[in-house]
């Protein structure tokens, strides 16, 4: 694998870098997700990219994709991470969009894909339930056919940012007599439909990011069924492969390591910069080595996709290693800022309306909140334990 950029790729990198510098909304500044972000702020960059035609670079060209090579997509991710942009949320772009253009009807493609590309329509994911997380096939939400409608009843949980959603994609049991995986359907639901109720779940970091979603006698037109009834498990697995590939977050982790080194150069231990401490420097170096190995694996996966091979079980490797690296990164950042990382010194106190100045340097203010929030990464998208089972069966053949 040649890791040197060609002159054309270097020119593309310069084009991307210039576009971001000139067009990324200035009001967003240089940050990731904040607890006080509005819906408008979260989709601002998405809408800019939609107008440019760059919001769905991994999609086929016929559905609005860019036709970029794997290397160009890699450069795109790197430059956005470098500028710390707030990227389009994955629920439409990376999850339901590919399901719709692969398995959906022509009417569904015409109705839903433009709004996903433009950022005008916000989607949420209705997979997990209180008794069906990693064991998703045990879900109990039902969809019963009643003429030209399905009547949906059940409860979903951890529905990320559903408080803003216009539409959701839900897994529902349509044949209670079938084997668990064979009686599930993939249904699109307008979140304004009577009977849909979204209730907030407050997280350990003080944020309101996820929800319970209750569905009570929700009537959904049959034409909102994606693909074939009772074949939703196939579409769900397809979606999760795309989701897990994106969860790896290599480019963002590389930017995070750079930031960690900056912090460790300014924090001291026994009068010397923390980064000079042998034990701490060893942990940072090991993290960088593991991240470099993951980056090569991601590039191989991108190359396979470009050759027409969709993300398969190798996405489980990306998910496991990517999330482990993210958690180690936030843990080392927490360690680097020391006592100033205590949560109520920083972002949580400020997010609850405190008018007191935060204690400690600016880089410490979100360290604890981010650390707590990132505990979820080894669970969502299919827990890492389940991913190891997939690797054992699908790759190793054991």
C-alpha positions in Angstrom: 0.0 0.0 0.0 1.5 3.3 -1.1 0.9 5.8 1.7 2.3 8.9 -0.1 -0.2 11.3 -1.6 -0.1 11.9 -5.3 0.0 15.5 -6.6 -3.7 15.2 -7.4 -4.4 14.1 -3.9 -2.4 16.9 -2.4 -4.3 19.3 -4.6 -7.6 17.8 -3.3 -6.4 18.2 0.3 -5.6 21.8 -0.3 -9.1 22.3 -1.9 -10.8 20.7 1.1 -8.7 22.6 3.6 -9.5 25.9 1.9 -13.2 25.1 1.6 -13.4 24.3 5.3 -11.6 27.4 6.3 -13.8 29.6 4.2 -17.2 27.9 4.8 -17.3 26.3 8.2 -19.9 28.4 10.2 -17.9 30.8 12.3 -20.5 30.7 15.1 -19.6 27.0 15.7 -16.1 27.9 16.6 -13.6 25.0 17.2 -15.4 22.4 19.3 -17.3 19.2 19.2 -20.8 18.7 20.6 -21.9 21.1 23.4 -24.8 20.4 25.8 -26.4 23.8 24.8 -26.2 23.3 21.1 -29.4 24.0 19.2 -30.7 21.8 16.3 -29.8 24.7 14.0 -26.2 24.6 15.1 -25.9 20.9 14.8 -27.0 20.9 11.2 -25.3 24.1 10.1 -22.2 22.4 8.6 -24.3 19.6 7.1 -26.4 22.2 5.2 -23.3 23.9 3.9 -22.0 20.5 2.7 -25.3 19.6 1.2 -25.3 22.7 -0.9 -21.8 21.9 -2.0 -22.7 18.3 -2.8 -20.2 16.9 -0.2 -22.6 15.8 2.6 -22.7 12.1 1.6 -19.3 11.3 0.2 -19.6 7.5 0.7 -22.9 7.2 -1.2 -23.1 6.0 -4.8 -22.9 8.8 -7.3 -26.4 8.1 -8.6 -27.8 9.0 -5.2 -25.8 12.1 -4.6 -22.4 10.7 -3.6 -19.1 12.4 -4.6 -17.4 9.6 -6.4 -14.3 10.2 -4.3 -11.7 7.5 -4.0 -10.9 5.9 -0.6 -7.9 8.2 -0.3 -10.0 11.3 -1.0 -12.5 10.2 1.7 -9.6 9.6 4.0 -8.3 13.1 3.4 -11.8 14.5 3.9 -12.0 12.9 7.3 -8.6 14.0 8.2 -9.2 17.7 7.3 -12.5 17.8 9.1 -10.9 16.3 12.2 -8.0 18.8 11.9 -10.5 21.7 11.9 -12.7 20.0 14.5 -15.8 20.5 12.5 -19.2 19.3 13.7 -19.9 16.6 11.1 -23.3 15.5 9.8 -24.9 13.2 12.2 -24.7 9.5 11.2 -28.4 8.5 11.6 -29.4 9.7 8.1 -26.1 9.9 6.3 -24.4 6.7 7.4 -27.3 4.5 8.6 -30.8 4.8 7.2 -29.7 6.5 3.9 -27.6 3.4 2.7 -30.5 1.1 3.8 -33.0 3.2 1.7 -30.9 3.4 -1.4 -30.0 -0.3 -1.2 -33.3 -1.9 -0.2 -35.9 0.8 -0.4 -38.6 1.4 -3.0 -38.1 4.1 -5.7 -40.8 6.1 -3.9 -38.8 5.9 -0.6 -35.6 7.0 -2.3 -37.3 10.0 -4.0 -39.0 11.0 -0.7 -36.2 10.6 1.8 -32.8 10.8 0.2 -32.9 14.5 -0.7 -33.7 15.5 2.8 -30.9 13.4 4.2 -28.4 14.9 1.8 -29.4 18.5 2.4 -29.6 18.2 6.2 -33.2 19.4 6.3 -34.6 16.2 7.7 -33.3 14.8 11.0 -33.4 11.0 11.7 -33.2 8.9 14.8 -32.6 5.2 15.4 -35.2 2.9 17.1 -33.2 -0.3 17.7 -32.4 -0.9 21.4 -35.1 -1.7 24.0 -34.9 -2.1 27.8 -34.6 -5.9 27.3 -33.0 -5.9 23.9 -29.6 -4.2 23.6 -26.8 -6.4 22.4 -29.3 -9.2 22.1 -31.3 -7.1 19.7 -33.2 -10.0 18.2 -35.2 -10.3 21.4 -36.9 -7.0 20.8 -40.6 -6.9 21.7 -41.9 -3.8 19.9 -44.7 -5.0 17.6 -46.1 -3.8 14.3 -49.5 -5.4 13.5 -50.9 -5.1 10.0 -54.3 -3.3 9.9 -55.4 -2.8 6.4 -53.0 -0.4 4.7 -51.3 0.5 8.0 -49.1 -1.0 10.7 -50.1 -0.4 14.3 -46.9 -0.1 16.4 -46.7 -0.6 20.1 -43.6 -0.8 22.3 -40.7 1.0 23.8 -37.2 1.9 22.5 -34.4 3.3 24.6 -31.1 5.2 24.2 -32.7 6.9 21.2 -30.0 9.5 20.5 -31.2 13.1 19.9 -34.7 11.9 19.2 -35.9 15.2 20.7 -34.9 16.9 17.4 -35.9 14.1 15.0 -38.4 14.5 12.2 -38.3 10.8 11.2 -37.1 7.5 12.9 -36.2 4.1 11.6 -37.6 1.3 13.8 -37.1 -2.4 14.1 -40.5 -4.0 14.9 -41.7 -7.6 15.3 -44.2 -8.3 12.6 -44.4 -12.1 13.0 -44.4 -13.2 16.6 -44.5 -16.9 15.6 -41.3 -16.9 13.6 -37.7 -17.5 14.7 -36.5 -14.3 16.5 -34.4 -12.9 13.7 -36.9 -13.9 11.0 -40.0 -12.0 12.3 -38.6 -8.5 12.3 -39.3 -5.6 9.9 -37.6 -2.3 9.2 -40.2 0.5 9.3 -39.9 4.3 8.8 -41.9 6.4 11.3 -42.8 10.1 11.1 -42.0 11.2 14.7 -44.9 13.6 14.6 -47.4 10.7 14.3 -49.9 10.5 17.2 -48.7 8.0 19.9 -45.0 8.7 19.6 -43.7 10.1 22.9 -40.0 11.0 23.5 -38.8 11.1 27.2 -35.4 12.4 28.1 -32.7 10.4 29.9 -30.1 12.5 31.7 -26.7 11.0 31.5 -23.8 10.8 34.0 -22.0 13.7 32.3 -25.1 15.9 33.0 -26.2 16.0 29.3 -29.5 15.2 27.6 -28.4 13.3 24.6 -30.5 10.1 24.7 -34.2 9.3 25.2 -36.8 6.7 25.8 -39.2 6.5 22.9 -42.7 5.1 23.6 -45.0 4.0 20.8 -48.6 3.6 21.6 -51.0 2.5 18.8 -48.9 4.4 16.3 -50.4 4.0 12.8 -47.8 4.0 10.1 -48.6 3.5 6.3 -47.6 0.2 4.9 -45.5 2.0 2.3 -43.1 3.0 5.1 -42.0 -0.6 5.3 -38.5 -0.9 3.8 -37.9 -3.9 1.6 -39.8 -7.1 2.5 -41.8 -7.8 5.6 -40.0 -10.0 8.2 -36.6 -9.4 6.5 -35.7 -6.4 8.6 -32.9 -8.3 10.4 -31.0 -8.4 7.1 -31.3 -4.7 6.7 -30.4 -4.1 10.4 -27.2 -6.0 10.0 -26.3 -4.1 6.9 -26.9 -0.8 8.7 -24.9 -1.9 11.7 -21.9 -2.7 9.5 -21.9 0.8 8.2 -22.4 2.2 11.7 -19.6 0.2 13.2 -17.2 1.4 10.5 -17.9 5.0 11.3 -17.6 4.5 15.1 -13.9 3.8 14.7 -13.3 7.6 14.5 -9.6 7.3 13.5 -9.2 10.9 12.3 -10.8 12.4 15.4 -8.7 10.2 17.6 -5.6 11.4 15.9 -6.6 15.0 16.5 -7.3 14.0 20.1 -3.8 12.6 20.6 -2.3 15.8 19.3 -4.4 17.7 21.8 -3.4 15.3 24.6 0.3 16.0 23.8 -0.3 19.7 23.9 -2.0 19.4 27.3 0.8 17.1 28.7 3.4 19.6 27.5 1.8 22.3 29.6 0.9 20.3 32.7 3.7 19.5 35.1 4.7 16.6 37.3 7.4 17.3 40.0 8.3 20.6 38.2 8.8 19.0 34.7 6.3 18.8 31.8 4.1 15.7 32.2 5.0 14.5 28.7 8.6 14.0 30.0 7.4 11.5 32.5 8.5 8.1 31.3 5.3 6.2 32.3 2.9 8.8 30.9 4.9 9.1 27.7 4.9 5.3 27.3 1.1 5.2 27.5 0.7 8.0 25.0 3.2 6.3 22.6 1.4 3.0 22.8 -1.8 4.7 22.1 -0.3 6.3 18.9 1.0 2.9 17.8 -2.3 1.2 18.2 -4.0 4.2 16.4 -1.6 3.9 13.5 -2.4 0.2 13.1 -6.1 0.9 13.2 -5.7 3.6 10.5 -4.2 1.1 8.1 -7.1 -1.3 8.8 -9.5 1.5 8.1 -7.8 2.3 4.8 -8.0 -1.4 3.7 -11.7 -1.3 4.5 -12.2 1.9 2.5 -10.4 0.3 -0.4 -12.6 -2.7 -0.3 -15.7 -0.5 -0.3 -14.4 1.4 -3.3 -14.0 -2.0 -5.1 -17.7 -2.7 -4.5 -17.3 -4.7 -1.4 -19.6 -3.4 1.4 -18.4 -3.3 5.0 -18.5 -6.8 6.4 -17.3 -8.4 9.6 -14.1 -6.5 9.5 -16.1 -3.5 10.6 -16.3 -5.3 14.0 -12.5 -5.0 14.3 -12.7 -1.2 13.6 -15.5 -0.8 16.1 -13.6 -2.7 18.9 -10.2 -1.1 18.5 -11.6 2.4 17.6 -13.7 2.6 20.8 -11.0 1.2 23.0 -8.6 3.8 21.7 -11.2 6.6 22.3 -11.7 5.5 25.8 -8.0 5.3 26.5 -7.6 8.7 25.0 -10.2 10.3 27.2 -8.8 8.5 30.3 -5.3 9.8 29.6 -6.7 13.3 29.1 -8.4 13.0 32.5 -5.2 11.8 34.0 -3.2 14.7 32.4 -5.4 17.5 33.8 -5.5 15.9 37.3 -7.6 17.5 40.0 -8.9 20.2 37.6 -10.8 17.4 35.8 -13.3 17.1 38.7 -16.6 17.4 36.9 -18.2 20.3 38.7 -15.2 22.4 38.1 -16.0 22.6 34.5 -18.6 22.0 31.9 -21.3 20.4 34.0 -21.4 23.2 36.4 -21.5 25.7 33.6 -24.1 23.8 31.7 -26.5 23.9 34.7 -26.4 27.7 34.7 -23.7 28.5 37.1 -22.3 32.1 36.8 -19.0 31.2 38.4 -15.8 31.0 36.5 -14.5 27.5 35.9 -11.5 26.5 38.0 -8.4 25.5 36.1 -7.3 25.8 32.5 -9.7 25.7 29.6 -8.5 22.3 28.4 -9.6 20.8 31.7 -13.2 22.0 31.6 -14.7 19.2 29.5 -12.3 16.4 30.4 -14.5 14.7 33.0 -17.7 15.1 31.0 -16.1 13.7 27.9 -14.6 10.8 29.8 -17.9 9.8 31.3 -19.7 10.2 28.0 -17.2 8.0 26.1 -17.9 5.0 28.4 -20.8 4.3 26.0 -18.7 3.7 23.0 -17.8 0.1 23.8 -21.5 -0.6 24.2 -23.4 1.2 21.4 -23.5 -0.2 17.9 -23.3 -3.7 19.3 -21.2 -4.2 22.4 -17.5 -5.1 22.0 -18.2 -8.5 23.5 -20.7 -9.2 20.7 -18.2 -7.9 18.1 -15.6 -10.4 19.3 -18.2 -13.2 18.8 -18.8 -11.9 15.2 -15.1 -12.0 14.5 -14.7 -15.5 15.9 -17.5 -16.8 13.8 -17.4 -14.8 10.5 -13.6 -14.2 10.2 -11.9 -17.0 12.1 -14.6 -19.6 11.3 -14.6 -21.0 14.9 
